[in-house]
Amino acid sequence: MLIATIRQALDTMRIHRRWALLTMFGIIWGTASVVLLVGWGVGVQGMVERGMQKIGKNLVYVLPGRVGEDLSPADDRRVLTFDLDDAAALRASARRAAMVSAEITLWMYVRHGSTGRTVDVRGIEADMQALRGARLAAGRFITPDDVRFRRRVAIIGQTARTRLLGGRPAIGQTLNLEGVSFQVIGLLERVGTQLTRNRSETDEQIWIPITSAMSLRGNEHVDVLVVRASERRFNEDLKREVRAVLSRRLYVSPHDEEAVFIISLIDILSGFDAVFAAQNVFLIILATGTLIIGGIGVMNMMLVSVNERRREIGLRLAVGARRREVVLQFLVETLVITLVGGFAGLSCGLLACALLGQIRSDIVPVPVIVPEIAVLALVITTAVGLAAGTGPAWQAARVDPAESLRAE
């Protein structure tokens, strides 16, 4: 019975070939839209997250400020500073911190031969490579001994290398940082476009041992402490731990947000996550609306089919078919037509995601195949088919056998 019903549905599509194609176009377009639009939304979210985390994963920046106005008399609002001991204290005490590293930022005029540029020079500790996820294209990275002995060595980014060295090999070249010579020992791999940065992109920077940067600047102060949260869900715990540790060392209140200023990339990404979640819901609603419109077309086609097959329906009822069997027959036929369009649309959507996914770009979002969304698209298509088939099925069940046979 089920096979015969499916054959009848396919015969209906064959008889009304043009109408069926036009009707199924709405189903195909709607199903493909669910897969493609939501996949594109997920692709945009992934692009933004990757672009922001090229500077480092789950980073929290801790900067020294000054004693808050509400927590201290005006004459005691002293300006605060960090040093390497503060970084060591965070490593020892902050349980939610996977890694901690100090950093100094300097704008310096750097020369190589007759070429000179103002470059963003970073004084870093040896573990900054792992903290930022930096990889080397050539040479070696800064070691703890380089930091301990204040060696004049440098790691150079790809853009800085092009501007200062041109096409020459970077390793072994000598850079003049405002009168002090540094030897290039490493070349960073190209990072590419970053959606978040601290003053400049990594490709434009030169990294030197933090102690060497202190010697160039003439003091032992640290500009920023860079911390990686062990997991994103520990973001708030980490910020509380950082303030608790540093407030004891700086003799300020742990609630003074002006004294210990924290910028968390996790907070920024969480804000984007809420936006993207709302966007995906909107895209699903938009694509579902297209499916519903396609479902109306299927319902109209099935109503025409009911009118054309009144003699068949009346004959079935006259020889003993129950009305619920007629209802089930037309529901199954509607579902077959809808699911044929649904699977065709799903195939088109997945194919489009796969083809567009071959694009490789830091700034162009590409759709991503999301298995859960593919399943959701078929569920929505099935629901639309059931809704579209209910009216024609009940109309078929209300056919009077005597009247339909007499009319014939």
Steps between C-alpha positions, in 0.01 A plus 500: 500500500779739591689421177185554295441834671856614429456397134177698487683806634771464238229460231339821623834678463543351150152598385538855635867521404526875454284577801699255711830659400375850577350381828810310607719797416378669818581189705840462333585866548381503862692186598815616325460842669487346848823308437682775312397806702558343842825346372604846384412644842714235670776578250487871588520415869798271443675763286456766769620267776804387303580858401481617860697208641788533256652723766465210746232269639289599802726793586443742785700824507581648839618861509608720791289810561467729795319479832128552446346837579225344712739286703770749596546870577591709199858559621559123531392402147843377415590355159575129524758289317565129445833315499620148430435397860130574449498262202674236712243547778214443257665184368529367852157597634242529219353149470281587201795636301651252257786736411624845606755718325615861532538734206644843421383703201727755331478704183858518374680617189666189358763512228664246275762650276344802333141386570322621810148466638314572822410154624295355784769330713386256771703395799385149585574205723598163360153347543331763283534271198276234655267759652426662165524180301777651285687278256837555340568491129875491562756526781432459870293671764608707802618276787507554877877552473444780248277669757731429793812638331326788319620382165450725202308261280175549311210315339353679200152479343444449129378851421777663707753279322373611157510868597849489652682218324321471168555157350817421697507203743408619849713269715835652593414855390580789736237757593577835659241591764563867570877451511508149653576200277286185517554180304199333338478140621147411391236575238131462594261323268249728335196547724281691254209733562410533869159618618649605830841643573698689759623807307616302196475159335747229599650499148606864549680446832852425618540298820802530728577366853302696757812578703667646191192720450533616861860599434395698193226680691700552816266349761375162622129568453272265305225643280257209497457151640357257246305209652335201335194356669513123538144487362258764378249413773755603765525855366330672796685285755829589334429874512417476870821306569711751306357794693539318833868415437603838360301705751702343784826584326397854407320576830171590337145376539419178307181675386687795349456445125689821421811376677514165320342545159403178321409449134377149422469374143265236639251773597519646151447160337208426734332818381545390141366153585170652617474702179573198282250283690228759433611520137475123454149496651397776260646311203317180601170693529561662160573168331204333678273772361619406151421136576151590617437686176615191313267291719205714391587415140505129585161531672349667193634224277353232725161676508496488121595133518208432737252664263634305202486170687151529654380190309795296625443618858127434480559152359744415778254616764215313331682167507585529869805721543495685827527878501816494714665292227414769246639766734819299545531448122497872422723585795758250376475635145555856625797390712657320202473811284632721779789271592608461137534879491656499848774252410566685174531827693719337764732370228519845340571666836771253597659522155503881517659490848765255379585704190510837679698338782792464259554877517802580716489854638549677832233759426240316289259283704417162346209273596565196715317168478319451832350148531250612764365768266463246217290283731302806613430593137352154433293517820359839399433370148314198642293724728411726207401194297272371775341843540456539124345154462250523784246717315492302175494172693193599703330635188558166330357317802181709488420395142150345476537172307147510360527855371843451347392181318168656386688802366726273299 
